[in-house]
Amino acid sequence: MTAYKRAAAATAAATALLLAGCGGSSGNGGSSATTGAIDFTVHSEDPKYSYDQKEYSAKAGTVTIELVNDGNENHNLLIQGISKSKFKLSVLGTGSSKTGAAQLAAGTYTIYCDIAGHRGAGMEAKLVVT
């Protein structure tokens, strides 16, 4: 193999590794990229600062959540006990949506919005994972 071909092969391999390392982020504030079906959808509402349901359910494992903004203000969705760096969905403006996935064991979780004043006004719900 000539030096030119070795250099080209090495460059191609390095580029492939670099591109592979760039995957896995869905732009959801740290949430895992999703490719499968959505387990449930949460609609954020204002001015009453609430989600559309008080309780959601999912099966243990990879749980895929969609957050849809039905209000005019910015909202987000976090899972209590899961680091913000691992899961956080943020929606900006009416009609925007984000989808993300989290690995969840069986148990009861609280989902909430951490924008100042929103959770205190009632923007939280229960998530039961079985």
N, CA and C atoms as an extended XYZ file, in Angstrom:
390
Properties=species:S:1:pos:R:3:atomname:S:1:resname:S:1:resid:I:1 pbc="F F F"
N         0.854       -1.176        0.000 N   MET     1
C         0.000        0.000        0.000 CA  MET     1
C         0.898        1.235        0.000 C   MET     1
N         0.596        2.165       -0.839 N   THR     2
C         1.413        3.370       -0.917 CA  THR     2
C         1.147        4.265        0.277 C   THR     2
N         2.061        5.195        0.515 N   ALA     3
C         1.906        6.130        1.624 CA  ALA     3
C         0.626        6.945        1.464 C   ALA     3
N         0.305        7.314        0.234 N   TYR     4
C        -0.904        8.094       -0.031 CA  TYR     4
C        -2.157        7.308        0.359 C   TYR     4
N        -2.204        6.011       -0.009 N   LYS     5
C        -3.365        5.182        0.303 CA  LYS     5
C        -3.485        4.948        1.810 C   LYS     5
N        -2.323        4.770        2.487 N   ARG     6
C        -2.354        4.590        3.950 CA  ARG     6
C        -2.886        5.851        4.622 C   ARG     6
N        -2.454        7.005        4.168 N   ALA     7
C        -2.913        8.272        4.740 CA  ALA     7
C        -4.405        8.462        4.494 C   ALA     7
N        -4.872        8.119        3.299 N   ALA     8
C        -6.298        8.247        2.970 CA  ALA     8
C        -7.131        7.307        3.837 C   ALA     8
N        -6.644        6.067        4.025 N   ALA     9
C        -7.365        5.100        4.855 CA  ALA     9
C        -7.414        5.561        6.307 C   ALA     9
N        -6.313        6.086        6.816 N   ALA    10
C        -6.269        6.580        8.190 CA  ALA    10
C        -7.206        7.768        8.369 C   ALA    10
N        -7.239        8.660        7.395 N   THR    11
C        -8.133        9.819        7.457 CA  THR    11
C        -9.586        9.368        7.445 C   THR    11
N        -9.923        8.405        6.605 N   ALA    12
C       -11.296        7.892        6.539 CA  ALA    12
C       -11.689        7.248        7.862 C   ALA    12
N       -10.795        6.473        8.459 N   ALA    13
C       -11.092        5.827        9.736 CA  ALA    13
C       -11.285        6.861       10.841 C   ALA    13
N       -10.429        7.867       10.884 N   ALA    14
C       -10.539        8.912       11.903 CA  ALA    14
C       -11.836        9.689       11.744 C   ALA    14
N       -12.219        9.973       10.507 N   THR    15
C       -13.465       10.693       10.249 CA  THR    15
C       -14.662        9.872       10.705 C   THR    15
N       -14.656        8.562       10.436 N   ALA    16
C       -15.752        7.691       10.853 CA  ALA    16
C       -15.878        7.665       12.372 C   ALA    16
N       -14.762        7.587       13.075 N   LEU    17
C       -14.790        7.600       14.537 CA  LEU    17
C       -15.312        8.930       15.070 C   LEU    17
N       -14.893       10.016       14.472 N   LEU    18
C       -15.336       11.336       14.897 CA  LEU    18
C       -16.830       11.484       14.711 C   LEU    18
N       -17.341       11.066       13.567 N   LEU    19
C       -18.776       11.170       13.306 CA  LEU    19
C       -19.573       10.264       14.222 C   LEU    19
N       -19.078        9.084       14.520 N   ALA    20
C       -19.773        8.181       15.431 CA  ALA    20
C       -19.858        8.790       16.817 C   ALA    20
N       -18.832        9.518       17.238 N   GLY    21
C       -18.837       10.154       18.550 CA  GLY    21
C       -19.770       11.337       18.641 C   GLY    21
N       -20.215       11.861       17.509 N   CYS    22
C       -21.115       13.018       17.510 CA  CYS    22
C       -22.562       12.620       17.675 C   CYS    22
N       -22.920       11.366       17.559 N   GLY    23
C       -24.314       10.942       17.643 CA  GLY    23
C       -24.785       10.861       19.077 C   GLY    23
N       -26.094       10.595       19.253 N   GLY    24
C       -26.646       10.319       20.568 CA  GLY    24
C       -27.279       11.486       21.266 C   GLY    24
N       -27.242       12.678       20.722 N   SER    25
C       -27.899       13.796       21.370 CA  SER    25
C       -29.072       14.240       20.533 C   SER    25
N       -30.226       14.431       21.200 N   SER    26
C       -31.410       14.847       20.475 CA  SER    26
C       -31.682       16.321       20.652 C   SER    26
N       -30.773       17.039       21.308 N   GLY    27
C       -31.012       18.456       21.530 CA  GLY    27
C       -32.027       18.703       22.615 C   GLY    27
N       -32.243       17.746       23.485 N   ASN    28
C       -33.265       17.862       24.510 CA  ASN    28
C       -32.660       18.121       25.882 C   ASN    28
N       -31.625       18.889       25.925 N   GLY    29
C       -31.037       19.214       27.210 CA  GLY    29
C       -30.444       18.015       27.906 C   GLY    29
N       -29.861       17.088       27.170 N   GLY    30
C       -29.219       15.941       27.794 CA  GLY    30
C       -29.995       14.660       27.656 C   GLY    30
N       -31.196       14.687       27.122 N   SER    31
C       -31.980       13.484       26.962 CA  SER    31
C       -31.385       12.622       25.871 C   SER    31
N       -31.553       11.318       26.004 N   SER    32
C       -31.061       10.400       24.998 CA  SER    32
C       -31.843       10.559       23.710 C   SER    32
N       -31.170       10.338       22.590 N   ALA    33
C       -31.851       10.372       21.295 CA  ALA    33
C       -32.867        9.249       21.247 C   ALA    33
N       -33.942        9.467       20.529 N   THR    34
C       -34.987        8.461       20.449 CA  THR    34
C       -35.222        8.055       19.011 C   THR    34
N       -35.488        6.778       18.828 N   THR    35
C       -35.824        6.277       17.509 CA  THR    35
C       -37.061        5.407       17.560 C   THR    35
N       -37.503        5.014       18.747 N   GLY    36
C       -38.645        4.122       18.882 CA  GLY    36
C       -39.945        4.863       19.126 C   GLY    36
N       -40.958        4.103       19.492 N   ALA    37
C       -42.283        4.650       19.749 CA  ALA    37
C       -42.276        5.485       21.030 C   ALA    37
N       -43.158        6.445       21.058 N   ILE    38
C       -43.324        7.296       22.239 CA  ILE    38
C       -44.194        6.543       23.241 C   ILE    38
N       -43.736        6.461       24.498 N   ASP    39
C       -44.499        5.765       25.541 CA  ASP    39
C       -45.670        6.606       26.033 C   ASP    39
N       -45.465        7.908       26.155 N   PHE    40
C       -46.575        8.803       26.495 CA  PHE    40
C       -46.210       10.236       26.154 C   PHE    40
N       -47.250       11.055       25.969 N   THR    41
C       -47.086       12.463       25.642 CA  THR    41
C       -47.636       13.303       26.777 C   THR    41
N       -46.877       14.313       27.153 N   VAL    42
C       -47.278       15.255       28.194 CA  VAL    42
C       -47.522       16.601       27.519 C   VAL    42
N       -48.678       17.191       27.779 N   HIS    43
C       -48.991       18.514       27.252 CA  HIS    43
C       -48.840       19.521       28.380 C   HIS    43
N       -48.022       20.554       28.164 N   SER    44
C       -47.858       21.621       29.159 CA  SER    44
C       -48.867       22.718       28.869 C   SER    44
N       -49.450       23.250       29.948 N   GLU    45
C       -50.507       24.236       29.808 CA  GLU    45
C       -50.236       25.436       30.696 C   GLU    45
N       -50.596       26.607       30.230 N   ASP    46
C       -50.579       27.789       31.057 CA  ASP    46
C       -51.801       28.613       30.676 C   ASP    46
N       -52.310       29.486       31.504 N   PRO    47
C       -51.642       30.075       32.664 CA  PRO    47
C       -51.798       29.274       33.944 C   PRO    47
N       -52.418       28.094       33.886 N   LYS    48
C       -52.601       27.351       35.138 CA  LYS    48
C       -51.381       26.523       35.532 C   LYS    48
N       -50.296       26.592       34.756 N   TYR    49
C       -49.059       25.884       35.066 CA  TYR    49
C       -49.321       24.453       35.490 C   TYR    49
N       -49.701       23.653       34.512 N   SER    50
C       -49.975       22.251       34.792 CA  SER    50
C       -49.637       21.411       33.573 C   SER    50
N       -49.553       20.113       33.803 N   TYR    51
C       -49.495       19.160       32.716 CA  TYR    51
C       -50.924       18.670       32.496 C   TYR    51
N       -51.197       18.043       31.373 N   ASP    52
C       -52.567       17.676       31.041 CA  ASP    52
C       -53.126       16.540       31.888 C   ASP    52
N       -52.263       15.778       32.563 N   GLN    53
C       -52.727       14.712       33.452 CA  GLN    53
C       -51.974       14.802       34.776 C   GLN    53
N       -52.564       14.246       35.793 N   LYS    54
C       -51.913       14.206       37.107 CA  LYS    54
C       -51.062       12.950       37.272 C   LYS    54
N       -51.295       11.932       36.407 N   GLU    55
C       -50.541       10.686       36.504 CA  GLU    55
C       -50.342       10.080       35.116 C   GLU    55
N       -49.122        9.589       34.886 N   TYR    56
C       -48.751        8.914       33.644 CA  TYR    56
C       -48.185        7.550       34.014 C   TYR    56
N       -48.146        6.619       33.058 N   SER    57
C       -47.584        5.299       33.342 CA  SER    57
C       -46.748        4.823       32.168 C   SER    57
N       -45.799        3.949       32.485 N   ALA    58
C       -44.908        3.381       31.467 CA  ALA    58
C       -44.334        2.079       32.002 C   ALA    58
N       -43.781        1.291       31.101 N   LYS    59
C       -43.099        0.051       31.486 CA  LYS    59
C       -41.628        0.350       31.744 C   LYS    59
N       -41.037       -0.382       32.695 N   ALA    60
C       -39.630       -0.189       33.048 CA  ALA    60
C       -38.731       -0.431       31.840 C   ALA    60
N       -37.604        0.260       31.840 N   GLY    61
C       -36.641        0.168       30.748 CA  GLY    61
C       -36.474        1.530       30.113 C   GLY    61
N       -36.303        1.556       28.816 N   THR    62
C       -36.185        2.821       28.115 CA  THR    62
C       -37.579        3.412       27.934 C   THR    62
N       -37.807        4.554       28.565 N   VAL    63
C       -39.109        5.223       28.513 CA  VAL    63
C       -38.954        6.469       27.645 C   VAL    63
N       -39.753        6.533       26.574 N   THR    64
C       -39.698        7.654       25.641 CA  THR    64
C       -40.881        8.581       25.899 C   THR    64
N       -40.558        9.848       26.160 N   ILE    65
C       -41.557       10.847       26.541 CA  ILE    65
C       -41.522       11.985       25.529 C   ILE    65
N       -42.700       12.446       25.155 N   GLU    66
C       -42.817       13.634       24.317 CA  GLU    66
C       -43.452       14.737       25.153 C   GLU    66
N       -42.883       15.933       25.094 N   LEU    67
C       -43.444       17.110       25.761 CA  LEU    67
C       -43.922       18.068       24.682 C   LEU    67
N       -45.200       18.455       24.754 N   VAL    68
C       -45.798       19.372       23.783 CA  VAL    68
C       -46.238       20.623       24.527 C   VAL    68
N       -45.878       21.791       24.002 N   ASN    69
C       -46.247       23.055       24.634 CA  ASN    69
C       -47.573       23.547       24.065 C   ASN    69
N       -48.626       23.454       24.875 N   ASP    70
C       -49.943       23.961       24.487 CA  ASP    70
C       -50.161       25.377       24.993 C   ASP    70
N       -49.175       25.931       25.691 N   GLY    71
C       -49.291       27.281       26.217 CA  GLY    71
C       -48.422       28.251       25.447 C   GLY    71
N       -48.324       29.455       25.977 N   ASN    72
C       -47.528       30.506       25.334 CA  ASN    72
C       -46.155       30.663       25.965 C   ASN    72
N       -45.996       30.176       27.184 N   GLU    73
C       -44.733       30.341       27.909 CA  GLU    73
C       -43.821       29.140       27.682 C   GLU    73
N       -42.552       29.306       28.024 N   ASN    74
C       -41.590       28.207       27.963 CA  ASN    74
C       -41.862       27.250       29.120 C   ASN    74
N       -41.670       25.962       28.872 N   HIS    75
C       -41.846       24.938       29.903 CA  HIS    75
C       -40.783       23.875       29.714 C   HIS    75
N       -40.617       23.043       30.743 N   ASN    76
C       -39.723       21.900       30.608 CA  ASN    76
C       -40.259       20.735       31.414 C   ASN    76
N       -39.596       19.601       31.288 N   LEU    77
C       -39.998       18.402       32.009 CA  LEU    77
C       -38.743       17.695       32.479 C   LEU    77
N       -38.682       17.485       33.776 N   LEU    78
C       -37.597       16.727       34.391 CA  LEU    78
C       -38.216       15.590       35.186 C   LEU    78
N       -37.392       14.604       35.517 N   ILE    79
C       -37.834       13.471       36.320 CA  ILE    79
C       -37.068       13.518       37.628 C   ILE    79
N       -37.800       13.670       38.728 N   GLN    80
C       -37.142       13.738       40.038 CA  GLN    80
C       -36.341       12.468       40.268 C   GLN    80
N       -35.098       12.628       40.671 N   GLY    81
C       -34.212       11.493       40.909 CA  GLY    81
C       -33.327       11.163       39.708 C   GLY    81
N       -33.586       11.791       38.564 N   ILE    82
C       -32.762       11.606       37.369 CA  ILE    82
C       -32.031       12.925       37.109 C   ILE    82
N       -30.737       12.866       36.951 N   SER    83
C       -29.930       14.065       36.736 CA  SER    83
C       -30.415       14.854       35.519 C   SER    83
N       -30.420       16.179       35.641 N   LYS    84
C       -30.778       17.053       34.515 CA  LYS    84
C       -29.875       16.798       33.317 C   LYS    84
N       -28.636       16.397       33.577 N   SER    85
C       -27.715       16.134       32.471 CA  SER    85
C       -28.083       14.858       31.717 C   SER    85
N       -28.890       13.996       32.343 N   LYS    86
C       -29.310       12.757       31.694 CA  LYS    86
C       -30.684       12.873       31.055 C   LYS    86
N       -31.557       13.724       31.606 N   PHE    87
C       -32.893       13.882       31.025 CA  PHE    87
C       -33.472       15.245       31.367 C   PHE    87
N       -33.783       16.003       30.327 N   LYS    88
C       -34.500       17.266       30.467 CA  LYS    88
C       -35.060       17.641       29.105 C   LYS    88
N       -36.373       17.821       29.044 N   LEU    89
C       -37.032       18.270       27.823 CA  LEU    89
C       -37.432       19.725       28.015 C   LEU    89
N       -37.153       20.570       27.047 N   SER    90
C       -37.523       21.984       27.110 CA  SER    90
C       -38.268       22.353       25.845 C   SER    90
N       -39.403       23.061       26.016 N   VAL    91
C       -40.190       23.523       24.876 CA  VAL    91
C       -40.344       25.030       24.963 C   VAL    91
N       -40.181       25.675       23.823 N   LEU    92
C       -40.235       27.124       23.736 CA  LEU    92
C       -41.370       27.529       22.809 C   LEU    92
N       -42.351       28.216       23.336 N   GLY    93
C       -43.423       28.730       22.494 CA  GLY    93
C       -44.501       27.726       22.149 C   GLY    93
N       -45.629       28.256       21.760 N   THR    94
C       -46.818       27.470       21.444 CA  THR    94
C       -46.553       26.474       20.325 C   THR    94
N       -46.967       25.226       20.567 N   GLY    95
C       -46.881       24.192       19.555 CA  GLY    95
C       -45.557       23.486       19.438 C   GLY    95
N       -44.526       23.954       20.152 N   SER    96
C       -43.237       23.265       20.056 CA  SER    96
C       -43.287       21.958       20.837 C   SER    96
N       -42.433       21.026       20.452 N   SER    97
C       -42.392       19.740       21.149 CA  SER    97
C       -40.970       19.206       21.149 C   SER    97
N       -40.680       18.379       22.124 N   LYS    98
C       -39.394       17.685       22.248 CA  LYS    98
C       -39.679       16.272       22.713 C   LYS    98
N       -38.842       15.364       22.274 N   THR    99
C       -38.959       13.964       22.666 CA  THR    99
C       -37.613       13.502       23.182 C   THR    99
N       -37.642       12.709       24.252 N   GLY   100
C       -36.415       12.168       24.808 CA  GLY   100
C       -36.687       10.859       25.519 C   GLY   100
N       -35.636       10.147       25.833 N   ALA   101
C       -35.765        8.846       26.485 CA  ALA   101
C       -34.900        8.792       27.731 C   ALA   101
N       -35.398        8.070       28.725 N   ALA   102
C       -34.659        7.860       29.972 CA  ALA   102
C       -34.771        6.395       30.364 C   ALA   102
N       -33.729        5.871       30.977 N   GLN   103
C       -33.752        4.518       31.514 CA  GLN   103
C       -34.364        4.586       32.906 C   GLN   103
N       -35.518        3.946       33.089 N   LEU   104
C       -36.210        4.009       34.378 CA  LEU   104
C       -36.515        2.612       34.895 C   LEU   104
N       -36.189        2.401       36.165 N   ALA   105
C       -36.540        1.161       36.851 CA  ALA   105
C       -37.973        1.285       37.356 C   ALA   105
N       -38.575        0.164       37.710 N   ALA   106
C       -39.923        0.194       38.262 CA  ALA   106
C       -39.942        1.076       39.511 C   ALA   106
N       -41.002        1.847       39.659 N   GLY   107
C       -41.134        2.727       40.808 CA  GLY   107
C       -42.043        3.896       40.482 C   GLY   107
N       -42.173        4.793       41.439 N   THR   108
C       -42.994        5.980       41.263 CA  THR   108
C       -42.089        7.199       41.250 C   THR   108
N       -42.240        8.011       40.233 N   TYR   109
C       -41.425        9.202       40.034 CA  TYR   109
C       -42.323       10.436       39.988 C   TYR   109
N       -41.727       11.583       40.182 N   THR   110
C       -42.426       12.846       39.977 CA  THR   110
C       -41.794       13.527       38.777 C   THR   110
N       -42.637       13.939       37.814 N   ILE   111
C       -42.153       14.752       36.710 CA  ILE   111
C       -42.560       16.186       37.017 C   ILE   111
N       -41.726       17.153       36.608 N   TYR   112
C       -42.007       18.532       36.982 CA  TYR   112
C       -41.313       19.513       36.047 C   TYR   112
N       -41.768       20.760       36.112 N   CYS   113
C       -41.157       21.874       35.388 CA  CYS   113
C       -40.342       22.664       36.406 C   CYS   113
N       -39.062       22.925       36.092 N   ASP   114
C       -38.227       23.645       37.065 CA  ASP   114
C       -38.057       25.130       36.742 C   ASP   114
N       -38.865       25.659       35.833 N   ILE   115
C       -38.837       27.103       35.591 CA  ILE   115
C       -39.422       27.788       36.824 C   ILE   115
N       -38.788       28.851       37.256 N   ALA   116
C       -39.166       29.537       38.497 CA  ALA   116
C       -40.677       29.739       38.605 C   ALA   116
N       -41.228       29.228       39.700 N   GLY   117
C       -42.636       29.401       40.014 CA  GLY   117
C       -43.574       28.373       39.411 C   GLY   117
N       -43.148       27.635       38.395 N   HIS   118
C       -44.055       26.709       37.723 CA  HIS   118
C       -44.390       25.489       38.577 C   HIS   118
N       -43.378       24.836       39.143 N   ARG   119
C       -43.658       23.650       39.966 CA  ARG   119
C       -44.460       24.037       41.200 C   ARG   119
N       -44.105       25.133       41.813 N   GLY   120
C       -44.832       25.595       42.994 CA  GLY   120
C       -46.291       25.899       42.706 C   GLY   120
N       -46.587       26.269       41.464 N   ALA   121
C       -47.962       26.566       41.064 CA  ALA   121
C       -48.716       25.292       40.662 C   ALA   121
N       -48.021       24.149       40.671 N   GLY   122
C       -48.698       22.882       40.391 CA  GLY   122
C       -48.249       22.151       39.145 C   GLY   122
N       -47.179       22.578       38.523 N   MET   123
C       -46.729       21.933       37.295 CA  MET   123
C       -45.853       20.734       37.625 C   MET   123
N       -46.514       19.673       38.080 N   GLU   124
C       -45.886       18.404       38.363 CA  GLU   124
C       -46.927       17.310       38.260 C   GLU   124
N       -46.461       16.082       38.081 N   ALA   125
C       -47.358       14.940       37.966 CA  ALA   125
C       -46.624       13.685       38.406 C   ALA   125
N       -47.376       12.621       38.619 N   LYS   126
C       -46.794       11.346       39.019 CA  LYS   126
C       -46.547       10.499       37.777 C   LYS   126
N       -45.423        9.775       37.782 N   LEU   127
C       -45.090        8.815       36.740 CA  LEU   127
C       -44.906        7.459       37.414 C   LEU   127
N       -45.775        6.502       37.070 N   VAL   128
C       -45.697        5.170       37.640 CA  VAL   128
C       -45.083        4.240       36.596 C   VAL   128
N       -43.945        3.659       36.950 N   VAL   129
C       -43.241        2.744       36.051 CA  VAL   129
C       -43.337        1.345       36.628 C   VAL   129
N       -43.851        0.416       35.799 N   THR   130
C       -44.046       -0.966       36.284 CA  THR   130
C       -43.166       -1.951       35.524 C   THR   130
